Amino acid sequence: MDLFQLQRRLVDYRASLYHEDFLDEQFSQLQDLQDENNPDFVVEVVTLFFEDSERLLNELAKALEQPIIDFKRVDAHVHQFKGSSSSIGAQRVQKACIAFRNYCEEQNVEGCLKCLQQLRHEYSLVKTKLESMFQLEQQILSAGGSIPM
Amino acid sequence: MRAKQMLATMSHEIRSPLSGVVSMAEILSTTKLDREQKQLLDVMLSSGDLVLQLINDILDLSKVESGVMKLEATKFRPREVVKHVLQTAAASLQKILTLEGHVADDVPIDVIGDVLRIRQILTNLISNAIKFTHEGKVGVKLYLVPEPPFAKEGSQHGSDGSTANQSTTSASKTESYTSTSKTSSDQNEFHGKKNEGLCQNNSHREPGTPVTNGTTDGSEEQVELPATTVWLRCDVYDTGIGIPENALPTLFKKYMQVSADHARKYGGTGLGLAICKQLVELMGGRLTVSSRVNCGSTFTFILPYKGSTSCDSSDDPDDLSDMVDHDAMDEDETAGFFQFLPRTLGSLFSSNGSSRTQKLMPHNIGYAKSHKLDGLSENCYSFPMNNGPPKEIDSAVQISSEPGSSISHSWDPDNKSWICSEKSQAVEMKINTSGPQLPPKRQKKPDVGSLSKLNGRQQVLKNSTTSKPKILLVEDSKINVMVAQSMLKQLGHTIDVVNNGAEAVCAVQKHGYDLVLMDVCMPVMDGLQATRLIRSFEETGNWDAAAKVGIEQDSSQPGHTSPTKRIPIIAMTANALSESADECYANGMDSFVSKPVTFQNLKECLEQYLG
């Protein structure tokens, strides 16, 4: 695949992510912050987000395994997750968090567990998508091209 | 014997190229690597280090055993050794433990002994203690003791053969001199008369040949001076898993671990304690242990040292100069208590993380209690902020290295409040007492490249000398910090970052800010309360309200903000009900930006409030 095709592919891929609500305008904010002074900004923030998310998912799983569930604690974790996902524009993850918080408020264990599953699912989806996107970007750069904005 | 010799030689041969591999890996780790490469490299480095350690251990042990170990006689300061060893251990500490050191007042400032070996023993015992302790503390106690019974009993003469495993010295206490070679330099080969003098277990020898255990020659050395010997006892104690009684007898044997499970779980070669024992006994002392399972262990070694003020009757000019040195004592030398609090505390309560470790100023960390105040169910902490000159203040040296992992915010059900901690352990701080003022030398390298950049960016303490406005960002989420910081940077501002309301209040106490961007939902103290406290100061001119909830400002540190100047405080709110705009205004905030923060919103806000 030549450079032009790669670039085309990236543009289309990105558009689809926005179209399917994996990403929202906040992600473009991140892209806008990337420049020559800060060439890897998006990857860095997203990587940080991945790490933080994995930690939070572990915490959530642990908290929901307890014999007596501390819903305030669970809610606090979800709140954090909501915040970070919204900051990078991971819209579907953010929405999953909102639903999750409702169940926390109701102290509904089953609902929470289902939401956790859903959250995991959405997170791994967006993670895969973003990683693919970064890979595409990398291919373009390696081929000597520049990333279309 | 030949096998041992071969092992020693080969180990030495192996060590050089292995060092090479590890060094190259270290250099590689400073180059640009992607995440996967970094992870692979980390494994390489830790494996390499481990093997090197193993080889060094083997070499040491074989040296000691074959009797080729040379003992040095160096003048050194026991307090500094204790402090340095603890500092080093604290710098690479991966768990939440308190490290402390206590040197009794009657321990001399200087003593003479083999400082390298002593440091080795101390390091080994401390790292063992840390390894087997998962919570609580590890500490060192050093104090003077009267001459122990084992020093008096059993004069084993040289013809006895190997003495490495027996610690004995002269039967006669009155023979108080040890033969030494010239004392003109501090570093000597120490020739102990094996059965005289109380200091060394070595037979003396002619200069230039290695000391071998087990032989005595006719004295060719001049018995020069009466030397005072001090016996120092060192306890290395911990609150760890303890050692079962049945394991105690074999503890100091080579290659023995407490159990196979232990070996598997905790790793290690089982050589450390054997080496320690050999060394201690070689130096004329004893190494013992006492322990209780699940309570902790204490390893004790007693060693004789030559006191360095012993040479009163000598007309050696250098000895006199030694004495003169001693008179010039200052507080640092006599400081006898050191405490290293768990690392996370530094990152929690310091507003500027690791930048502070580069300064020589000590920072007091006070006692933390959690109160439940009426209507405010939060943890309250006191931070005496003390930046005075080192010698006037008693404080502990705090090693706060950069946190390499994220701080988790855990909910404390007992206090119905947030606790900021790593690994979800409750934070507890201790009162510090006298200690020397030393800048911590080492910092842990952060694990993630981006994190280190993030922290690096955070440490902007210095106010720019231009008229650039000073902005304080108060935000607990690292991701949000990174995004906001980048935006503000693009807008041309450098900022200070803190992670909760309490830190924000402290920061405002210390510096004047032109604008505060305040997240609402944060652990420890939320944005609303922090704002209330700051407004209270602005209205009353004092920080009483803050002091009431436990934030103390040292009176020697004048506030940098004049009370009449009102700082614009902008809430960053996720628009949830609890963070409604009305509530923000009611608590004293001037405006808000909703999350996620966009560049445009931030820009407009700054234009409005910074002009």
Interface residues (C-beta under 8 A of the other chain):
Chain A: E25 Q26 Q29 L30 D32 L33 N38 F41 E44 V45 T47 L48 F49 E51 D52 R55 E59 D70 K72 R73 A76 H79 Q80 K82 G83 S84 S86 S87 I88 G89
Chain B: R35 S406 S408 H409 S410 W411 P413 W418 V448 G449 S450 L451 K453 L454 S477 K478 I479 N480 M482 V483 S486 M487 Q490 C521 A574 K595 P596 V597 T598 F599
